[in-house]
């Protein structure tokens, strides 16, 4: 299994708009071959190390690295990237495997 943690920081004040676009794309991603989990999460109020008001984290699980690669190249992901590129300030994608 492949785990992905993507830390996405929007341009200031644009997280809600970026999350709306993310959520509109979620059903297409979850229908992809090999997708086990795909969800956005935000800081819980009062946490000791918050990412902040402009950041959200995408938690993903994929059956294989090939499935993840196909996801990245999927037409709906290419369209999502184009649609949101002006909204994203920074993105860090961590591809992980069980220890």
Biopython code that builds the backbone (N, CA, C, O; Angstrom):
import numpy as np
from Bio.PDB.StructureBuilder import StructureBuilder

atoms = [
    (1, "UNK", "N", (0.846, -1.171, 0.000)),
    (1, "UNK", "CA", (0.000, 0.000, 0.000)),
    (1, "UNK", "C", (0.894, 1.237, 0.000)),
    (1, "UNK", "O", (1.948, 1.265, 0.635)),
    (2, "UNK", "N", (0.449, 2.249, -0.722)),
    (2, "UNK", "CA", (1.141, 3.527, -0.794)),
    (2, "UNK", "C", (0.323, 4.553, -0.025)),
    (2, "UNK", "O", (-0.890, 4.655, -0.209)),
    (3, "UNK", "N", (0.984, 5.307, 0.831)),
    (3, "UNK", "CA", (0.351, 6.390, 1.577)),
    (3, "UNK", "C", (0.866, 7.707, 1.019)),
    (3, "UNK", "O", (2.045, 7.826, 0.685)),
    (4, "UNK", "N", (-0.012, 8.691, 0.919)),
    (4, "UNK", "CA", (0.386, 10.011, 0.461)),
    (4, "UNK", "C", (-0.179, 11.040, 1.430)),
    (4, "UNK", "O", (-1.355, 11.008, 1.793)),
    (5, "UNK", "N", (0.687, 11.943, 1.832)),
    (5, "UNK", "CA", (0.284, 13.098, 2.626)),
    (5, "UNK", "C", (0.675, 14.316, 1.797)),
    (5, "UNK", "O", (1.858, 14.558, 1.556)),
    (6, "UNK", "N", (-0.320, 15.075, 1.367)),
    (6, "UNK", "CA", (-0.068, 16.273, 0.570)),
    (6, "UNK", "C", (-0.465, 17.492, 1.388)),
    (6, "UNK", "O", (-1.624, 17.638, 1.776)),
    (7, "UNK", "N", (0.488, 18.355, 1.643)),
    (7, "UNK", "CA", (0.241, 19.576, 2.409)),
    (7, "UNK", "C", (0.083, 20.708, 1.395)),
    (7, "UNK", "O", (1.029, 21.074, 0.699)),
    (8, "UNK", "N", (-1.120, 21.249, 1.328)),
    (8, "UNK", "CA", (-1.454, 22.261, 0.328)),
    (8, "UNK", "C", (-1.715, 23.588, 1.036)),
    (8, "UNK", "O", (-2.561, 23.668, 1.927)),
    (9, "UNK", "N", (-0.991, 24.618, 0.639)),
    (9, "UNK", "CA", (-1.205, 25.960, 1.182)),
    (9, "UNK", "C", (-1.729, 26.840, 0.058)),
    (9, "UNK", "O", (-1.117, 26.960, -1.004)),
    (10, "UNK", "N", (-2.868, 27.444, 0.317)),
    (10, "UNK", "CA", (-3.491, 28.323, -0.679)),
    (10, "UNK", "C", (-2.874, 29.718, -0.616)),
    (10, "UNK", "O", (-2.174, 30.064, 0.335)),
    (11, "UNK", "N", (-3.148, 30.497, -1.637)),
    (11, "UNK", "CA", (-2.854, 31.919, -1.559)),
    (11, "UNK", "C", (-3.673, 32.456, -0.377)),
    (11, "UNK", "O", (-4.716, 31.891, -0.050)),
    (12, "UNK", "N", (-3.219, 33.532, 0.263)),
    (12, "UNK", "CA", (-3.919, 34.033, 1.447)),
    (12, "UNK", "C", (-5.428, 34.222, 1.214)),
    (12, "UNK", "O", (-5.862, 34.876, 0.266)),
    (13, "UNK", "N", (-6.199, 33.618, 2.122)),
    (13, "UNK", "CA", (-7.654, 33.752, 2.084)),
    (13, "UNK", "C", (-8.366, 32.918, 1.042)),
    (13, "UNK", "O", (-9.574, 33.074, 0.860)),
    (14, "UNK", "N", (-7.659, 32.033, 0.348)),
    (14, "UNK", "CA", (-8.267, 31.263, -0.742)),
    (14, "UNK", "C", (-8.507, 29.784, -0.420)),
    (14, "UNK", "O", (-8.877, 29.014, -1.306)),
    (15, "UNK", "N", (-8.300, 29.380, 0.845)),
    (15, "UNK", "CA", (-8.458, 27.961, 1.173)),
    (15, "UNK", "C", (-9.861, 27.448, 0.886)),
    (15, "UNK", "O", (-10.008, 26.352, 0.345)),
    (16, "UNK", "N", (-10.889, 28.201, 1.228)),
    (16, "UNK", "CA", (-12.266, 27.737, 1.010)),
    (16, "UNK", "C", (-12.534, 27.516, -0.478)),
    (16, "UNK", "O", (-13.174, 26.533, -0.852)),
    (17, "UNK", "N", (-12.054, 28.413, -1.321)),
    (17, "UNK", "CA", (-12.245, 28.273, -2.766)),
    (17, "UNK", "C", (-11.490, 27.046, -3.281)),
    (17, "UNK", "O", (-12.015, 26.283, -4.091)),
    (18, "UNK", "N", (-10.267, 26.863, -2.810)),
    (18, "UNK", "CA", (-9.463, 25.712, -3.225)),
    (18, "UNK", "C", (-10.087, 24.408, -2.736)),
    (18, "UNK", "O", (-10.131, 23.427, -3.478)),
    (19, "UNK", "N", (-10.564, 24.390, -1.504)),
    (19, "UNK", "CA", (-11.229, 23.189, -0.979)),
    (19, "UNK", "C", (-12.507, 22.864, -1.742)),
    (19, "UNK", "O", (-12.831, 21.692, -1.934)),
    (20, "UNK", "N", (-13.228, 23.878, -2.173)),
    (20, "UNK", "CA", (-14.448, 23.643, -2.958)),
    (20, "UNK", "C", (-14.088, 22.920, -4.263)),
    (20, "UNK", "O", (-14.754, 21.957, -4.643)),
    (21, "UNK", "N", (-13.059, 23.375, -4.931)),
    (21, "UNK", "CA", (-12.605, 22.719, -6.170)),
    (21, "UNK", "C", (-12.120, 21.298, -5.874)),
    (21, "UNK", "O", (-12.409, 20.373, -6.633)),
    (22, "UNK", "N", (-11.387, 21.124, -4.780)),
    (22, "UNK", "CA", (-10.914, 19.797, -4.381)),
    (22, "UNK", "C", (-12.100, 18.862, -4.178)),
    (22, "UNK", "O", (-12.116, 17.748, -4.701)),
    (23, "UNK", "N", (-13.084, 19.314, -3.422)),
    (23, "UNK", "CA", (-14.251, 18.473, -3.121)),
    (23, "UNK", "C", (-15.058, 18.145, -4.372)),
    (23, "UNK", "O", (-15.633, 17.060, -4.458)),
    (24, "UNK", "N", (-15.113, 19.041, -5.329)),
    (24, "UNK", "CA", (-15.813, 18.767, -6.590)),
    (24, "UNK", "C", (-15.107, 17.670, -7.391)),
    (24, "UNK", "O", (-15.743, 16.993, -8.198)),
    (25, "UNK", "N", (-13.814, 17.488, -7.180)),
    (25, "UNK", "CA", (-13.015, 16.499, -7.908)),
    (25, "UNK", "C", (-12.916, 15.162, -7.170)),
    (25, "UNK", "O", (-12.476, 14.165, -7.743)),
    (26, "UNK", "N", (-13.321, 15.142, -5.916)),
    (26, "UNK", "CA", (-13.110, 13.969, -5.065)),
    (26, "UNK", "C", (-13.798, 12.708, -5.574)),
    (26, "UNK", "O", (-13.196, 11.635, -5.543)),
    (27, "UNK", "N", (-15.017, 12.803, -6.032)),
    (27, "UNK", "CA", (-15.728, 11.592, -6.498)),
    (27, "UNK", "C", (-14.983, 10.937, -7.657)),
    (27, "UNK", "O", (-14.881, 9.711, -7.710)),
    (28, "UNK", "N", (-14.467, 11.733, -8.576)),
    (28, "UNK", "CA", (-13.720, 11.173, -9.714)),
    (28, "UNK", "C", (-12.458, 10.458, -9.234)),
    (28, "UNK", "O", (-12.103, 9.403, -9.758)),
    (29, "UNK", "N", (-11.786, 11.030, -8.244)),
    (29, "UNK", "CA", (-10.574, 10.393, -7.721)),
    (29, "UNK", "C", (-10.917, 9.091, -7.011)),
    (29, "UNK", "O", (-10.254, 8.075, -7.221)),
    (30, "UNK", "N", (-11.937, 9.113, -6.183)),
    (30, "UNK", "CA", (-12.296, 7.900, -5.443)),
    (30, "UNK", "C", (-12.754, 6.773, -6.354)),
    (30, "UNK", "O", (-12.734, 5.609, -5.954)),
    (31, "UNK", "N", (-13.165, 7.099, -7.565)),
    (31, "UNK", "CA", (-13.570, 6.079, -8.536)),
    (31, "UNK", "C", (-12.381, 5.489, -9.289)),
    (31, "UNK", "O", (-12.540, 4.514, -10.024)),
    (32, "UNK", "N", (-11.210, 6.055, -9.118)),
    (32, "UNK", "CA", (-10.030, 5.552, -9.825)),
    (32, "UNK", "C", (-9.631, 4.169, -9.328)),
    (32, "UNK", "O", (-9.840, 3.825, -8.165)),
    (33, "UNK", "N", (-9.059, 3.393, -10.220)),
    (33, "UNK", "CA", (-8.528, 2.077, -9.863)),
    (33, "UNK", "C", (-7.445, 2.254, -8.808)),
    (33, "UNK", "O", (-6.534, 3.066, -8.975)),
    (34, "UNK", "N", (-7.544, 1.499, -7.731)),
    (34, "UNK", "CA", (-6.513, 1.494, -6.705)),
    (34, "UNK", "C", (-6.675, 2.520, -5.604)),
    (34, "UNK", "O", (-5.900, 2.517, -4.648)),
    (35, "UNK", "N", (-7.659, 3.398, -5.709)),
    (35, "UNK", "CA", (-7.864, 4.398, -4.661)),
    (35, "UNK", "C", (-8.540, 3.744, -3.465)),
    (35, "UNK", "O", (-9.626, 3.177, -3.586)),
    (36, "UNK", "N", (-7.891, 3.829, -2.317)),
    (36, "UNK", "CA", (-8.435, 3.291, -1.082)),
    (36, "UNK", "C", (-9.007, 4.415, -0.220)),
    (36, "UNK", "O", (-10.061, 4.266, 0.398)),
    (37, "UNK", "N", (-8.300, 5.532, -0.190)),
    (37, "UNK", "CA", (-8.731, 6.673, 0.620)),
    (37, "UNK", "C", (-8.245, 7.953, -0.037)),
    (37, "UNK", "O", (-7.139, 8.010, -0.575)),
    (38, "UNK", "N", (-9.089, 8.984, 0.014)),
    (38, "UNK", "CA", (-8.729, 10.286, -0.551)),
    (38, "UNK", "C", (-9.607, 11.322, 0.118)),
    (38, "UNK", "O", (-10.804, 11.398, -0.156)),
    (39, "UNK", "N", (-9.013, 12.129, 1.004)),
    (39, "UNK", "CA", (-9.801, 13.102, 1.760)),
    (39, "UNK", "C", (-8.938, 14.281, 2.178)),
    (39, "UNK", "O", (-7.738, 14.143, 2.414)),
    (40, "UNK", "N", (-9.569, 15.433, 2.263)),
    (40, "UNK", "CA", (-8.917, 16.631, 2.779)),
    (40, "UNK", "C", (-9.259, 16.799, 4.245)),
    (40, "UNK", "O", (-10.384, 16.536, 4.668)),
    (41, "UNK", "N", (-8.275, 17.239, 5.018)),
    (41, "UNK", "CA", (-8.477, 17.515, 6.433)),
    (41, "UNK", "C", (-7.849, 18.867, 6.771)),
    (41, "UNK", "O", (-6.905, 19.313, 6.118)),
    (42, "UNK", "N", (-8.392, 19.504, 7.802)),
    (42, "UNK", "CA", (-7.872, 20.789, 8.266)),
    (42, "UNK", "C", (-7.591, 20.698, 9.758)),
    (42, "UNK", "O", (-8.001, 19.750, 10.428)),
    (43, "UNK", "N", (-6.893, 21.689, 10.256)),
    (43, "UNK", "CA", (-6.560, 21.727, 11.678)),
    (43, "UNK", "C", (-7.802, 21.647, 12.549)),
    (43, "UNK", "O", (-8.808, 22.307, 12.289)),
    (44, "UNK", "N", (-7.712, 20.845, 13.565)),
    (44, "UNK", "CA", (-8.750, 20.829, 14.595)),
    (44, "UNK", "C", (-8.435, 21.988, 15.534)),
    (44, "UNK", "O", (-7.279, 22.191, 15.902)),
    (45, "UNK", "N", (-9.443, 22.737, 15.916)),
    (45, "UNK", "CA", (-9.241, 23.895, 16.781)),
    (45, "UNK", "C", (-8.511, 23.494, 18.059)),
    (45, "UNK", "O", (-8.840, 22.485, 18.683)),
    (46, "UNK", "N", (-7.534, 24.280, 18.433)),
    (46, "UNK", "CA", (-6.808, 24.054, 19.673)),
    (46, "UNK", "C", (-5.666, 23.057, 19.579)),
    (46, "UNK", "O", (-5.102, 22.672, 20.604)),
    (47, "UNK", "N", (-5.313, 22.629, 18.372)),
    (47, "UNK", "CA", (-4.210, 21.674, 18.247)),
    (47, "UNK", "C", (-2.878, 22.379, 18.503)),
    (47, "UNK", "O", (-2.755, 23.581, 18.269)),
    (48, "UNK", "N", (-1.883, 21.631, 18.983)),
    (48, "UNK", "CA", (-0.612, 22.259, 19.375)),
    (48, "UNK", "C", (0.280, 22.722, 18.210)),
    (48, "UNK", "O", (1.124, 23.597, 18.406)),
    (49, "UNK", "N", (0.118, 22.170, 17.032)),
    (49, "UNK", "CA", (0.985, 22.537, 15.901)),
    (49, "UNK", "C", (0.154, 22.716, 14.635)),
    (49, "UNK", "O", (0.267, 21.920, 13.703)),
    (50, "UNK", "N", (-0.680, 23.754, 14.595)),
    (50, "UNK", "CA", (-1.568, 23.927, 13.444)),
    (50, "UNK", "C", (-0.816, 24.286, 12.164)),
    (50, "UNK", "O", (0.220, 24.950, 12.200)),
    (51, "UNK", "N", (-1.353, 23.837, 11.043)),
    (51, "UNK", "CA", (-0.825, 24.238, 9.742)),
    (51, "UNK", "C", (-1.210, 25.671, 9.429)),
    (51, "UNK", "O", (-0.453, 26.388, 8.775)),
    (52, "UNK", "N", (-2.373, 26.095, 9.887)),
    (52, "UNK", "CA", (-2.812, 27.466, 9.678)),
    (52, "UNK", "C", (-4.042, 27.571, 8.804)),
    (52, "UNK", "O", (-4.494, 26.595, 8.205)),
    (53, "UNK", "N", (-4.571, 28.783, 8.748)),
    (53, "UNK", "CA", (-5.857, 29.040, 8.099)),
    (53, "UNK", "C", (-5.833, 28.885, 6.584)),
    (53, "UNK", "O", (-6.892, 28.741, 5.974)),
    (54, "UNK", "N", (-4.670, 28.907, 5.965)),
    (54, "UNK", "CA", (-4.598, 28.796, 4.508)),
    (54, "UNK", "C", (-4.165, 27.415, 4.031)),
    (54, "UNK", "O", (-3.961, 27.212, 2.834)),
    (55, "UNK", "N", (-4.022, 26.469, 4.944)),
    (55, "UNK", "CA", (-3.480, 25.155, 4.596)),
    (55, "UNK", "C", (-4.477, 24.042, 4.887)),
    (55, "UNK", "O", (-5.232, 24.100, 5.858)),
    (56, "UNK", "N", (-4.465, 23.018, 4.018)),
    (56, "UNK", "CA", (-5.171, 21.772, 4.295)),
    (56, "UNK", "C", (-4.264, 20.626, 3.902)),
    (56, "UNK", "O", (-3.298, 20.806, 3.161)),
    (57, "UNK", "N", (-4.583, 19.451, 4.403)),
    (57, "UNK", "CA", (-3.774, 18.267, 4.151)),
    (57, "UNK", "C", (-4.648, 17.233, 3.463)),
    (57, "UNK", "O", (-5.783, 16.993, 3.873)),
    (58, "UNK", "N", (-4.111, 16.623, 2.412)),
    (58, "UNK", "CA", (-4.816, 15.555, 1.719)),
    (58, "UNK", "C", (-4.203, 14.233, 2.177)),
    (58, "UNK", "O", (-2.993, 14.026, 2.077)),
    (59, "UNK", "N", (-5.058, 13.344, 2.679)),
    (59, "UNK", "CA", (-4.640, 12.020, 3.127)),
    (59, "UNK", "C", (-5.113, 11.030, 2.081)),
    (59, "UNK", "O", (-6.306, 10.923, 1.796)),
    (60, "UNK", "N", (-4.150, 10.302, 1.510)),
    (60, "UNK", "CA", (-4.459, 9.363, 0.424)),
    (60, "UNK", "C", (-3.876, 7.990, 0.732)),
    (60, "UNK", "O", (-2.849, 7.869, 1.399)),
    (61, "UNK", "N", (-4.546, 6.971, 0.239)),
    (61, "UNK", "CA", (-4.010, 5.609, 0.252)),
    (61, "UNK", "C", (-4.303, 4.999, -1.113)),
    (61, "UNK", "O", (-5.411, 5.112, -1.638)),
    (62, "UNK", "N", (-3.282, 4.350, -1.676)),
    (62, "UNK", "CA", (-3.372, 3.718, -2.993)),
    (62, "UNK", "C", (-2.866, 2.286, -2.894)),
    (62, "UNK", "O", (-1.976, 1.982, -2.099)),
    (63, "UNK", "N", (-3.439, 1.419, -3.704)),
    (63, "UNK", "CA", (-3.014, 0.017, -3.670)),
    (63, "UNK", "C", (-1.580, -0.148, -4.152)),
    (63, "UNK", "O", (-0.814, -0.900, -3.551)),
    (64, "UNK", "N", (-1.202, 0.544, -5.231)),
    (64, "UNK", "CA", (0.147, 0.389, -5.795)),
    (64, "UNK", "C", (0.690, 1.744, -6.237)),
    (64, "UNK", "O", (-0.061, 2.708, -6.389)),
    (65, "UNK", "N", (1.990, 1.803, -6.440)),
    (65, "UNK", "CA", (2.614, 3.017, -6.957)),
    (65, "UNK", "C", (2.140, 3.303, -8.380)),
    (65, "UNK", "O", (2.047, 4.463, -8.780)),
    (66, "UNK", "N", (1.844, 2.266, -9.135)),
    (66, "UNK", "CA", (1.323, 2.452, -10.490)),
    (66, "UNK", "C", (-0.040, 3.142, -10.461)),
    (66, "UNK", "O", (-0.334, 3.996, -11.298)),
    (67, "UNK", "N", (-0.868, 2.759, -9.484)),
    (67, "UNK", "CA", (-2.169, 3.420, -9.330)),
    (67, "UNK", "C", (-1.983, 4.907, -9.010)),
    (67, "UNK", "O", (-2.705, 5.756, -9.533)),
    (68, "UNK", "N", (-1.021, 5.211, -8.155)),
    (68, "UNK", "CA", (-0.744, 6.608, -7.816)),
    (68, "UNK", "C", (-0.258, 7.377, -9.038)),
    (68, "UNK", "O", (-0.673, 8.514, -9.262)),
    (69, "UNK", "N", (0.608, 6.769, -9.819)),
    (69, "UNK", "CA", (1.103, 7.431, -11.040)),
    (69, "UNK", "C", (-0.030, 7.673, -12.032)),
    (69, "UNK", "O", (-0.085, 8.727, -12.665)),
    (70, "UNK", "N", (-0.928, 6.709, -12.169)),
    (70, "UNK", "CA", (-2.076, 6.884, -13.065)),
    (70, "UNK", "C", (-2.976, 8.002, -12.550)),
    (70, "UNK", "O", (-3.519, 8.775, -13.341)),
    (71, "UNK", "N", (-3.137, 8.093, -11.241)),
    (71, "UNK", "CA", (-3.924, 9.167, -10.636)),
    (71, "UNK", "C", (-3.360, 10.533, -11.017)),
    (71, "UNK", "O", (-4.103, 11.428, -11.418)),
    (72, "UNK", "N", (-2.066, 10.683, -10.892)),
    (72, "UNK", "CA", (-1.434, 11.969, -11.188)),
    (72, "UNK", "C", (-1.636, 12.390, -12.639)),
    (72, "UNK", "O", (-1.694, 13.583, -12.941)),
    (73, "UNK", "N", (-1.743, 11.416, -13.536)),
    (73, "UNK", "CA", (-1.899, 11.710, -14.965)),
    (73, "UNK", "C", (-3.346, 11.701, -15.443)),
    (73, "UNK", "O", (-3.613, 11.977, -16.612)),
    (74, "UNK", "N", (-4.281, 11.387, -14.551)),
    (74, "UNK", "CA", (-5.693, 11.287, -14.940)),
    (74, "UNK", "C", (-6.206, 12.635, -15.464)),
    (74, "UNK", "O", (-5.841, 13.684, -14.935)),
    (75, "UNK", "N", (-7.042, 12.608, -16.490)),
    (75, "UNK", "CA", (-7.554, 13.856, -17.065)),
    (75, "UNK", "C", (-8.205, 14.795, -16.045)),
    (75, "UNK", "O", (-8.023, 16.010, -16.121)),
    (76, "UNK", "N", (-8.959, 14.243, -15.095)),
    (76, "UNK", "CA", (-9.595, 15.121, -14.103)),
    (76, "UNK", "C", (-8.569, 15.762, -13.168)),
    (76, "UNK", "O", (-8.811, 16.851, -12.648)),
    (77, "UNK", "N", (-7.430, 15.104, -12.948)),
    (77, "UNK", "CA", (-6.387, 15.711, -12.123)),
    (77, "UNK", "C", (-5.635, 16.799, -12.889)),
    (77, "UNK", "O", (-5.261, 17.824, -12.318)),
    (78, "UNK", "N", (-5.418, 16.571, -14.176)),
    (78, "UNK", "CA", (-4.788, 17.597, -15.011)),
    (78, "UNK", "C", (-5.689, 18.835, -15.054)),
    (78, "UNK", "O", (-5.210, 19.962, -14.931)),
    (79, "UNK", "N", (-6.981, 18.619, -15.228)),
    (79, "UNK", "CA", (-7.933, 19.736, -15.257)),
    (79, "UNK", "C", (-7.982, 20.443, -13.901)),
    (79, "UNK", "O", (-8.015, 21.672, -13.848)),
    (80, "UNK", "N", (-7.986, 19.684, -12.814)),
    (80, "UNK", "CA", (-7.997, 20.264, -11.462)),
    (80, "UNK", "C", (-6.754, 21.127, -11.243)),
    (80, "UNK", "O", (-6.846, 22.232, -10.709)),
    (81, "UNK", "N", (-5.607, 20.626, -11.651)),
    (81, "UNK", "CA", (-4.361, 21.385, -11.497)),
    (81, "UNK", "C", (-4.409, 22.706, -12.253)),
    (81, "UNK", "O", (-3.981, 23.741, -11.742)),
    (82, "UNK", "N", (-4.930, 22.662, -13.466)),
    (82, "UNK", "CA", (-5.062, 23.890, -14.255)),
    (82, "UNK", "C", (-6.054, 24.851, -13.613)),
    (82, "UNK", "O", (-5.811, 26.056, -13.543)),
    (83, "UNK", "N", (-7.168, 24.308, -13.147)),
    (83, "UNK", "CA", (-8.221, 25.121, -12.538)),
    (83, "UNK", "C", (-7.742, 25.827, -11.267)),
    (83, "UNK", "O", (-8.178, 26.941, -10.979)),
    (84, "UNK", "N", (-6.857, 25.195, -10.515)),
    (84, "UNK", "CA", (-6.492, 25.707, -9.191)),
    (84, "UNK", "C", (-5.091, 26.297, -9.103)),
    (84, "UNK", "O", (-4.695, 26.760, -8.034)),
    (85, "UNK", "N", (-4.339, 26.293, -10.180)),
    (85, "UNK", "CA", (-2.929, 26.698, -10.096)),
    (85, "UNK", "C", (-2.732, 28.103, -9.541)),
    (85, "UNK", "O", (-1.737, 28.353, -8.862)),
    (86, "UNK", "N", (-3.644, 29.019, -9.809)),
    (86, "UNK", "CA", (-3.514, 30.392, -9.297)),
    (86, "UNK", "C", (-3.916, 30.483, -7.824)),
    (86, "UNK", "O", (-3.611, 31.477, -7.164)),
    (87, "UNK", "N", (-4.590, 29.467, -7.307)),
    (87, "UNK", "CA", (-5.026, 29.463, -5.911)),
    (87, "UNK", "C", (-3.989, 28.866, -4.967)),
    (87, "UNK", "O", (-4.042, 29.097, -3.759)),
    (88, "UNK", "N", (-3.040, 28.094, -5.514)),
    (88, "UNK", "CA", (-2.060, 27.375, -4.698)),
    (88, "UNK", "C", (-0.797, 28.219, -4.523)),
    (88, "UNK", "O", (-0.197, 28.689, -5.489)),
    (89, "UNK", "N", (-0.418, 28.393, -3.260)),
    (89, "UNK", "CA", (0.832, 29.090, -2.950)),
    (89, "UNK", "C", (1.982, 28.095, -2.859)),
    (89, "UNK", "O", (3.073, 28.333, -3.378)),
    (90, "UNK", "N", (1.714, 26.968, -2.185)),
    (90, "UNK", "CA", (2.763, 25.974, -1.957)),
    (90, "UNK", "C", (2.141, 24.592, -1.817)),
    (90, "UNK", "O", (1.022, 24.438, -1.329)),
    (91, "UNK", "N", (2.904, 23.583, -2.263)),
    (91, "UNK", "CA", (2.414, 22.207, -2.182)),
    (91, "UNK", "C", (3.600, 21.304, -1.873)),
    (91, "UNK", "O", (4.640, 21.391, -2.525)),
    (92, "UNK", "N", (3.442, 20.436, -0.877)),
    (92, "UNK", "CA", (4.458, 19.448, -0.543)),
    (92, "UNK", "C", (3.782, 18.083, -0.522)),
    (92, "UNK", "O", (2.872, 17.846, 0.272)),
    (93, "UNK", "N", (4.229, 17.192, -1.394)),
    (93, "UNK", "CA", (3.608, 15.866, -1.500)),
    (93, "UNK", "C", (4.597, 14.822, -0.991)),
    (93, "UNK", "O", (5.712, 14.699, -1.498)),
    (94, "UNK", "N", (4.168, 14.081, 0.014)),
    (94, "UNK", "CA", (5.005, 13.056, 0.631)),
    (94, "UNK", "C", (4.437, 11.691, 0.269)),
    (94, "UNK", "O", (3.318, 11.363, 0.664)),
    (95, "UNK", "N", (5.187, 10.901, -0.470)),
    (95, "UNK", "CA", (4.790, 9.541, -0.851)),
    (95, "UNK", "C", (5.505, 8.588, 0.107)),
    (95, "UNK", "O", (6.734, 8.569, 0.189)),
    (96, "UNK", "N", (4.707, 7.797, 0.831)),
    (96, "UNK", "CA", (5.226, 6.985, 1.927)),
    (96, "UNK", "C", (4.832, 5.521, 1.773)),
    (96, "UNK", "O", (3.882, 5.180, 1.069)),
    (97, "UNK", "N", (5.583, 4.676, 2.447)),
    (97, "UNK", "CA", (5.282, 3.252, 2.480)),
    (97, "UNK", "C", (5.295, 2.808, 3.935)),
    (97, "UNK", "O", (6.013, 3.401, 4.740)),
    (98, "UNK", "N", (4.524, 1.782, 4.301)),
    (98, "UNK", "CA", (4.527, 1.336, 5.705)),
    (98, "UNK", "C", (5.939, 0.985, 6.183)),
    (98, "UNK", "O", (6.743, 0.430, 5.433)),
    (99, "UNK", "N", (6.217, 1.314, 7.413)),
    (99, "UNK", "CA", (7.542, 1.045, 8.010)),
    (99, "UNK", "C", (7.666, -0.387, 8.450)),
    (99, "UNK", "O", (8.709, -0.785, 8.970)),
]
sb = StructureBuilder()
sb.init_structure("model")
sb.init_model(0)
sb.init_chain("A")
sb.init_seg("    ")
for serial, (resi, resn, name, xyz) in enumerate(atoms, 1):
    if name == "N":
        sb.init_residue(resn, " ", resi, " ")
    sb.init_atom(name, np.array(xyz, "f"), 0.0, 1.0, " ", f" {name:<3s}", serial, name[0])
structure = sb.get_structure()
